[in-house]
């Protein structure tokens, strides 16, 4: 069965709501999904087992949050130390923003450095996601799940 790992940071709950809606959409396509908020302990091996890794962060001062920046930097250190190999996995980014939305550029760049094949589409929602925005999140999650290799899907 294909697996999708969603890791996010959220300051006001908007990105968290997006993460949960993306997970709901992915599950509707028949894949296993784990959702992790930064600050919650989880084994990094979980990422090695995932087929698709989805990273989310609000834009904070024209970038990702400090916690997300540290997380992405630690993944890169693990990659350099050959303790984490994500090459060939699929990656995507999402986030909420109030003004500019640069967090997705940072996420996309980090995913590429880590060796993931980054989906050309990313998902940005302005400020607080309404029901139409959450429907887009569910569609995004479903599309990511459906893009998983057919042999890994149910």
C-alpha positions as CSV (number, residue, x, y, z in Angstrom):
1,X,0.0,0.0,0.0
2,X,1.3,3.5,-0.8
3,X,2.1,5.8,2.0
4,X,1.9,9.5,2.3
5,X,3.7,11.3,5.1
6,X,2.5,14.9,5.9
7,X,4.7,17.0,8.1
8,X,3.7,20.6,8.9
9,X,4.1,23.5,11.2
10,X,1.3,25.8,12.1
11,X,1.1,29.0,14.1
12,X,-2.6,29.9,14.1
13,X,-4.1,26.5,13.0
14,X,-4.6,27.4,9.3
15,X,-1.8,25.2,8.0
16,X,-2.9,22.4,10.4
17,X,-6.4,22.5,9.0
18,X,-4.9,22.3,5.5
19,X,-2.8,19.3,6.6
20,X,-5.8,17.4,7.9
21,X,-7.8,18.1,4.8
22,X,-4.9,16.9,2.5
23,X,-4.7,13.8,4.6
24,X,-8.5,13.2,4.3
25,X,-8.2,13.5,0.5
26,X,-5.2,11.1,0.3
27,X,-7.0,8.6,2.5
28,X,-10.0,8.8,0.2
29,X,-7.8,7.4,-2.6
30,X,-6.9,4.4,-0.5
31,X,-3.4,5.2,0.8
32,X,-2.0,5.1,4.3
33,X,-1.3,8.5,5.7
34,X,0.6,9.8,8.6
35,X,0.3,13.4,9.8
36,X,2.9,14.9,12.0
37,X,3.2,18.4,13.5
38,X,6.7,19.7,14.1
39,X,7.4,19.5,17.8
40,X,5.8,16.0,17.9
41,X,8.4,13.3,18.2
42,X,8.4,10.7,15.4
43,X,11.1,8.4,13.9
44,X,12.8,9.9,10.9
45,X,12.7,6.4,9.4
46,X,9.0,7.1,8.8
47,X,10.1,9.4,5.9
48,X,12.2,6.6,4.4
49,X,9.2,4.3,4.3
50,X,6.9,6.9,2.7
51,X,6.2,7.0,-1.0
52,X,5.2,10.7,-0.9
53,X,6.3,13.3,1.5
54,X,4.3,16.5,1.9
55,X,5.7,19.5,3.8
56,X,3.6,22.4,5.0
57,X,4.4,25.7,6.6
58,X,2.9,29.1,6.9
59,X,4.9,31.9,5.4
60,X,6.6,33.7,8.3
61,X,8.7,36.8,7.6
62,X,9.0,35.8,3.9
63,X,10.1,32.2,4.6
64,X,9.0,29.1,6.5
65,X,8.8,29.1,10.3
66,X,12.0,28.8,12.2
67,X,11.0,25.4,13.4
68,X,10.4,24.2,9.8
69,X,13.7,25.7,8.7
70,X,15.5,23.8,11.4
71,X,13.7,20.6,10.5
72,X,14.6,20.9,6.8
73,X,18.2,21.7,7.6
74,X,18.4,18.6,9.9
75,X,17.0,16.4,7.1
76,X,19.7,17.8,4.8
77,X,22.4,17.0,7.4
78,X,21.1,13.5,7.7
79,X,21.2,13.2,3.9
80,X,24.8,14.5,3.8
81,X,25.7,11.9,6.5
82,X,24.0,9.2,4.4
83,X,21.6,8.4,7.2
84,X,18.6,9.4,5.1
85,X,17.9,8.6,1.5
86,X,14.8,10.1,0.0
87,X,16.0,10.0,-3.6
88,X,13.2,8.8,-6.0
89,X,10.4,9.6,-3.6
90,X,7.7,12.2,-4.5
91,X,7.4,15.4,-2.6
92,X,5.0,18.4,-2.5
93,X,4.6,21.5,-0.5
94,X,1.7,23.5,0.9
95,X,1.1,26.4,3.1
96,X,-1.0,29.4,4.2
97,X,0.1,33.0,4.1
98,X,-1.1,36.5,4.8
99,X,0.9,38.6,2.4
100,X,3.5,36.9,0.2
101,X,3.6,33.1,0.4
102,X,7.4,32.6,-0.1
103,X,7.4,29.5,2.2
104,X,6.6,27.3,-0.7
105,X,9.7,28.3,-2.6
106,X,11.8,27.3,0.4
107,X,10.0,24.0,0.8
108,X,10.2,23.1,-2.8
109,X,13.9,24.0,-2.9
110,X,14.6,21.8,0.2
111,X,12.7,18.9,-1.2
112,X,14.7,19.0,-4.4
113,X,18.0,19.2,-2.4
114,X,16.8,16.1,-0.5
115,X,16.5,14.2,-3.8
116,X,12.7,14.1,-4.0
117,X,10.8,14.4,-7.3
118,X,8.8,17.5,-6.6
119,X,5.3,17.8,-8.0
120,X,5.0,20.9,-10.1
121,X,1.8,21.8,-8.3
122,X,2.0,23.2,-4.7
123,X,-0.9,24.5,-2.7
124,X,-1.1,28.0,-1.2
125,X,-4.1,29.3,0.7
126,X,-4.5,32.9,1.7
127,X,-5.0,33.3,5.4
128,X,-7.7,31.3,7.0
129,X,-8.9,28.4,4.8
130,X,-12.6,28.4,4.1
131,X,-14.6,25.4,3.0
132,X,-13.7,25.9,-0.7
133,X,-10.0,26.1,0.3
134,X,-10.3,22.9,2.3
135,X,-12.0,21.2,-0.7
136,X,-8.9,22.2,-2.7
137,X,-6.7,20.7,0.0
138,X,-8.7,17.4,-0.2
139,X,-8.4,17.4,-4.0
140,X,-4.6,18.1,-3.7
141,X,-4.2,15.1,-1.2
142,X,-6.3,12.8,-3.5
143,X,-4.2,13.8,-6.5
144,X,-1.0,13.1,-4.7
145,X,-2.2,9.7,-3.5
146,X,-3.5,8.8,-7.0
147,X,0.0,9.7,-8.4
148,X,1.6,7.0,-6.2
149,X,2.8,3.9,-8.1
150,X,-0.1,1.6,-8.8
151,X,1.7,-1.4,-7.4
152,X,1.9,0.4,-4.0
153,X,-1.8,1.3,-4.0
154,X,-4.6,-0.8,-2.6
